[in-house]
Amino acid sequence: MKTLSVDGESRRERWIPWLFVMGFLVVIGVNATLIVAAAQTFSGLVVAHPYQEGNEYNQIRAQIEAQEKLGWRYTLRTEPGRDGNVHLTVTWRDKSGLPIDGLAIAGQMQRPVENMAAVPVAFRSSGSGSYVADIALPKGGVWDLHISAARRNIAYAAAERLVLP
């Protein structure tokens, strides 16, 4: 036996539209939570000007091929320095394995996972194709070292990912 309300509907039938409304409110609430969480996390953008970088791809590719023809090779060594600094040693060799002296080397360290200012790296020659630098980093962890070496009209660029204490 059904219990009828005053207007002829059962009490159960009056709740059915409200179940749909509550279901939609749950979906809207979950979506709003996910949108807020997504807006506050890492954007995924790893370069400052992706469109410009994409347009310059062929030029960068040509520079890489020119470097490969040049035949220069480098080795990088990291060691803990004094006062918590990091001691970097880069040794350059030409195609025949002879040391390359007289390079002007500039570098910078960047954090790939944080929006942190780049730390400049000043290399100085220590002879026999070796160049050294001591740098103080604000924190350890993963860093990208970007190096540019030049001599007369020859330029070479390199990048290394380092995990430092």
C-alpha positions in Angstrom: 0.0 0.0 0.0 1.4 3.4 -1.1 1.4 6.4 1.1 0.2 9.2 -1.0 1.0 12.8 -0.3 -1.5 15.5 -0.5 -0.9 16.1 -4.2 -1.0 12.4 -5.1 2.7 11.6 -5.3 4.5 9.1 -3.0 7.3 10.4 -0.8 9.9 8.3 -2.6 9.0 9.8 -6.0 9.6 13.3 -4.6 13.2 12.5 -3.8 14.2 11.2 -7.3 14.8 14.6 -8.9 16.9 15.7 -5.9 19.2 12.6 -6.3 20.0 13.9 -9.8 20.8 17.3 -8.5 23.0 15.9 -5.7 24.8 13.7 -8.3 25.6 16.7 -10.5 26.8 18.7 -7.4 29.2 15.9 -6.6 30.6 15.9 -10.1 30.9 19.7 -10.1 32.7 19.6 -6.7 35.2 17.0 -7.8 35.9 18.9 -11.1 36.4 22.2 -9.2 38.9 20.5 -6.8 40.9 19.0 -9.7 40.9 22.3 -11.6 42.3 24.2 -8.5 44.9 21.5 -7.9 46.0 21.6 -11.6 46.3 25.4 -11.6 48.5 25.4 -8.6 51.0 22.7 -9.7 53.9 22.7 -12.3 52.8 24.0 -15.7 55.0 21.7 -17.7 56.7 24.7 -19.5 60.4 24.1 -19.4 61.6 26.8 -21.8 60.8 30.5 -21.6 59.8 31.0 -25.2 58.7 27.6 -26.8 57.5 29.1 -30.0 60.8 30.9 -30.7 62.8 27.8 -29.7 60.8 25.8 -32.2 61.4 28.2 -35.0 65.2 28.2 -34.3 65.4 24.4 -34.3 67.1 24.2 -37.8 69.7 26.8 -36.7 70.5 24.9 -33.5 70.7 21.6 -35.5 73.2 23.2 -37.9 75.3 24.4 -34.9 75.3 20.9 -33.5 76.5 19.4 -36.8 79.3 22.0 -37.0 80.4 21.1 -33.5 80.5 17.4 -34.4 82.7 18.1 -37.4 85.0 20.2 -35.2 85.7 17.1 -33.1 86.3 18.8 -29.8 85.6 16.7 -26.7 85.4 17.6 -23.1 85.3 15.7 -19.8 83.7 17.2 -16.7 84.7 16.3 -13.2 82.9 17.5 -10.0 84.3 17.4 -6.5 83.2 18.9 -3.2 85.1 22.1 -2.6 85.9 24.1 0.4 83.1 25.8 2.4 80.4 23.7 0.8 81.3 24.9 -2.7 81.4 22.7 -5.7 84.7 22.4 -7.6 84.2 21.8 -11.4 87.0 20.8 -13.8 86.4 20.8 -17.6 89.2 19.4 -19.8 89.0 20.1 -23.5 90.7 18.0 -26.3 90.7 18.4 -30.0 90.1 15.8 -32.7 93.5 14.3 -32.3 93.4 14.3 -28.5 95.6 17.3 -27.9 94.6 19.7 -25.1 92.9 22.9 -26.2 94.2 26.0 -24.4 93.2 29.6 -24.8 89.5 29.1 -24.7 87.1 31.7 -23.3 84.6 29.6 -21.3 81.4 30.9 -19.7 78.9 28.8 -17.9 75.8 28.8 -15.8 74.0 26.4 -13.5 70.2 26.1 -13.6 67.7 24.1 -11.6 65.5 22.1 -14.1 62.7 21.5 -11.6 62.4 24.9 -9.9 62.0 28.4 -11.0 65.3 29.6 -9.6 67.7 32.2 -10.8 70.7 30.8 -12.8 74.0 30.7 -11.0 76.9 32.0 -13.1 80.0 29.9 -13.4 83.4 31.6 -14.0 86.0 29.2 -15.4 89.7 29.9 -15.3 92.5 28.1 -17.1 94.7 25.7 -15.1 96.8 24.6 -18.1 96.8 21.4 -20.3 93.3 22.1 -21.6 91.8 22.2 -18.1 89.5 24.9 -16.8 88.3 25.1 -13.2 85.6 26.9 -11.3 84.4 26.9 -7.7 80.7 27.7 -7.2 78.4 28.1 -4.3 75.0 26.7 -4.9 72.0 27.6 -2.8 71.0 23.9 -2.5 72.1 20.4 -3.7 70.2 18.1 -6.0 69.7 18.2 -9.8 71.4 21.0 -11.7 72.0 21.6 -15.4 75.4 23.1 -16.3 75.4 25.0 -19.6 78.9 25.7 -21.0 80.0 27.8 -24.0 83.6 27.7 -25.1 85.0 30.0 -27.8 88.4 30.6 -29.5 88.7 33.1 -32.2 85.7 32.4 -34.5 85.1 28.9 -33.3 82.3 28.3 -30.7 81.2 25.2 -28.9 78.2 24.8 -26.6 77.5 21.9 -24.2 75.1 21.0 -21.4 75.4 18.4 -18.6 72.9 17.3 -16.0 74.6 17.0 -12.6 73.3 15.6 -9.3 75.2 17.4 -6.5 75.1 16.9 -2.7 
